[in-house]
Structure formats: C-alpha cells, structure tokens
Amino acid sequence: MRFGAVLAISASRVAASHSGGAIRIGSPFAPITGRLSCIRQPKAASLVKITISALGFQRRPCGSRPVRFATENGARQILDIGTGIPTSPNTHEVAQSLAPDTRVAYVDNDPIVAVHAHARLTGTHATAFALADLRDPQSILRHPDITALIDFTRPAALVLVAVLHFIAEHEDPQRIVRTLRDALAPGSWLVLTHGTDDTAVHDTSDAVEVYRTSAATLNLRPHRQVLGFLDGFTLQEPGLVTIGEWRPDPGTQVTRFGIYGGVARKPQ
C-alpha cells in the first residue's frame, strides 16, 4: 500500500497523538478528511506518511461507482457500515441522484462521527444514522434506527467500504459478513473493498506496525481471502479487482492500488 514514498491508508480516522514515541489511533471507521504526514513511530528514525488522496478510496469516490452500479440495477435501500465522518458525495447523494426514493442508513462506532452525521443528515430525506459496531452485527441488524428505515425482507445493498481490513482474524470477519449476508433478502447487493499487499509497490510492514498497538489493527489480506467474504453471492463483472480497475470512469487512468474492490449479488 505504498505509492512512491507515500503510504496510503484510507477510511480510518487516524486520530494520532505523539507522546513519548507512542502513537494512539482512534476509530477505524472514520476517514481522515485531510492529510496526516510524518507520524513518528516508536522507532524514532522511522517516519510514515499517511495520505487519503492516493487511495482512490478516499472513501466516497471509490464507493460512488459501485453504489451507482447497484442503484442503477434496482437497489432502493442501502446499509452503509463504517461510513466515517460524512463527506460529499456521500452514499445517499449518489443513490438519490439516480433514484430519489432510495433509503440509506449509515453505521459507525465513533461518537464523534455520530455528531457530524446527525448534523449533516438533519432534514435529509430517507436517511438515518446508527451508532453501532461492525464487530457485533446483530446490534446493527436490530438497531431501531436501522429497522425503521431498512426492510430486510426486501433486497438491499450492503456497503462495506474500507472497513473489513480493520477487523482482526480473532474477531472472525467471516462470521461478521456471514451474519449480515444471511440477514439480506435474495437479490441484495454487497459492495466490498479491502486492503491488500498483493499489489503493493513497496513493503507494507511500516503501515501494519503503526496499527499493531492501536485500537484497530490493519489486516491486509490476499485475493483468495478477500474473495472468501463474497461466499454466497454472485460476483459481478469485472470481478474482484483492484479499485482502480473496477469499472473506471471513461478517460480515467487505471492504477492498481493496493485495495481490492468488488460488487456481488445474493442469488434470487
């Protein structure tokens, strides 16, 4: 996940504070809105530059294409988990520009994100925000603000953009996705992106090390493991590819970032 000398890590609210060589990382689900550079690691000589813009995942620009695809193919309710601090174009802005009747529910586990989300979504048509944790998927599925908006007996689009790579193996990400998948009606969509070092240009160990002692570890996974999250769904063309290769807009230069992305549908 390094591009030149810049390490790109997206959709994580890296609220980093430096005191005595220690780094504290905040909620994994809220994206940085600017650039955080030259964070000092415990090894004093090691500096890691972290920037969101290099990722294309800038969470929203990356998520816009698959959300647009799902909406164009009939999705009229969307559950976006790990949304982070709202930025534009947001999921509901993309979906409702194509289908104004689309309902969008956002989920994040960070109270700071909740404050921003409630302020931004006040008065917004057919949207909701729930403070809940992806590690407890049942708390999301049963949350009254979610169930008031999302009808799980009908097809919905589940958006997991830039979030699963903050779930460690001992937290059983497969179980989490399986629980959410089983709650979705036939014909539902899954929009997924996930960090990998399969296509990294340089060593990713510095990035992983920064997160190792934080509240949210960075868990880069290979293609076959990310593909496993899509079990029970039918993967749509062009398959599970790097995000730059996933249906790029015309005239866009395709770059193979260290992030896989795909859209899949639950069989009807």
N, C-alpha and C positions, 0 to 999 in steps of 0.2 A: 504493500500500500504506500510505497514511497514513489514520488514522481520527481525525478531530479533530487534536489536536496530537501524537498518538502514532503513531509509525511501528511497524508490526508486522512483524517478520521472524521466521519460525519455522524450527524444525528445523535450526538451525545453532548449533554450540557456539561462541558468540562469547566466546572467552576473551580479552577485550580488556584490554590494559595500556596505560597512558598514560605516555609518557616523551618529553618534548620535543616534544609536539604530535603524536606518531606513534601510530597505532593498530595493534595486532597482533591478527589474528583467527586463531583456532585451527581445528580440524577443522570442515569444513562440515556434517558428517553427525551431529553430536551435539547434541541440543536443549538449550537453556538450561532449567534446572529452576526458575528463579526469575525475577526481573526485573532487567534491567540498564538503568539510566537515566542520562541526562545524560552520554553519552560525548562527549568533546571531539574534534572533527575537526581536521585540520590548520589550517583557518581558525578562529582562536581564538574568534570570535564565534558560530560555528555549533555548536549543540547538537542532538543527535539522541536522542530517547527510543526505546528498543527494548523492546518487551514481547511476550512469547509469548502471553499470555492472550487478546489481542484477535483472534488469528488463527483460532480455532476449530480450527485445525490443530494446535494445542497438541499436537502431532503425533498423539498417541493418540486423543483424542476425535474428531478429523476422520477418522482412519484406521479407527476402530471400525465405523462404519456400512458402508463398502464391504467390510471384512473379514467382517463379519456377513453381508452380502448374498452374498458369494462362498461362504462356508461353508454357508449355507442352501441354496445351489444346487449343492452337491456337492463343493466344494473340500476336499480332505483332506490336502493338503501345501502349505505356504506358504513362499516365499522372500522375506524382508523385507530390502531393501537400504537402507542409510543409516539404521539404526534409532536411533542415538544412545543416550545413557545410558538404561537401562530405566526406564520409569515405568509406573504402573498406571492404567487397564487396558492391558496390553500385547497384542500381536497373538495370542500363544499363549493368553492368558487369555480373550480374546474368542472365538477359534475353538474352543478346547477346552471352553468352557462350553456350546457348541452341539453339538459332536461331539468327544468325549474322545479319539478315535483320531487326531485331526489332528496332523500333524508340522509343526513350524515351525523354520526355520533363519534366523538373523539374521546380517547382514553389516554391518560398519562398518570404516573405515580408521583409526580413532583408538585407539591402545593404551590410553588412559585408559578409553574406552568398553569395551574388551575386559575390563579388570579388573572393572568394575562388572557387565558382562553375565555373566561367568563366575561371579561371586559370587552374583548373583541367580538364575541358572539352575541352579546346582548342585542336583542332586536333582530337578529339574523333569522331568516326563515328556515324552518325544518332542520335545525341543528341542535346538538346537545354536547355537553362535556361531562365526563365522569372521572373522578379521582379514584383510580384503581391500579392494581399491579398485575402485569402480564404473568408473573410467576404464579398467580392464583387466578387462573382463567375463569373458574366458576364465579368468582366475585365480580367479574366483568359481565358474564352472561346473565347474572341475577340482579345486577345493579338496576335500581328502579328508573334512573335517568336513561339507561340504555333500553330497557324493555318498554319504556313509554314511547320510544321512537322507532326501534328496530323490531320488526316482526320476524322472528326466527323460523316461522312456518313458511316463509316466502324467501325466494332467493335474495342473497345479499352479497356484497363484496367485502371481504376481509382484507384490510391493508396492514401488512407487517413490513414496513419500510425502515431499514436501518435500525432494527431493534433486536432481532434474534441473536446477533453476534455479541450481545451483552448478557446473554443467558449462558451460564456455565454448564458443563456436562452434568455435574452433580445436581443441577436444578432441573434436569430432564427436559430439554427443549422439545424433544419429540413428543413427550406426553402433553406439553402445553399446546402444541399445534394440533395434535390428535383430538384433544378435548374441544378446541374451537371448531375444528373440521366437523366433528360429529354433531355439533350443535347447528351447523348450517344446513339449510334445505337443499335438496337437489337443484342443480342449476346455478348454485352460488359460485362466486369467484374468489380466488386467493391471489393477492398481489404481494410478492415477496422480493426483498433484496437482502443480501448478506455479504459481509466482508470475507475475503479470501486472500491467501498469499500465493495461490496458484499462478496468478498473472502479475504478481508484484515485480517491479523493475529492480528493486533493491531489497535488502534484508529488512524484515518487519519486526525483528526482535526488540528493537527500542520501543516501538509502539506497544507491543504486548507487555513489556516490562513496566511501562508507565502505568498501565491499568492493573498490574498484578496485585498491588496492595491497595487498590481503590475500592470504592463501594460497588463498582461494576467492572468486572474483568472483560478484556477484549478477547474473544474466542473466534479466531479466524478458522474457517472450515473449508475443506476441499470440495470440489464439484460434486462428487458422489454423495457426500454427507448433506450438502445443501439440497441436492435433488431428493434426498430421503424425506425432507419436510413436505414434499409435494405428493407423497403417497396418498392414494385415494382421490386424487384429482387428475384431470386430463390436461397435460401441459399444452399450451397454445404456442403457435409459431411466433418467433423463431426458436422456442425452447428456452432452456436455462443458459443464458449467455451473460457476458459482462454488460453492465448497464449501458455503456456507450453503443453496444451492438444491438440493443433491444429497440427495434422499430425507430431508428433515429429519424428526426425531422429532416425533410429534404434540404440538401445543401449542407448538412451538418458533417463535420469531420469526425469520423469514428475513431475513438481512442479506447483501448482496452484497459479500463481502470480495474483495480483490484476489488471489484464488487460484482457479485452475480445478481442477476435480476430475472424474474420470470412471472408470467401470469398463467394461472391454471383454473380449470373449471371442474366443479363437482358433478359427476355424471347425473343426468336426469332420469 
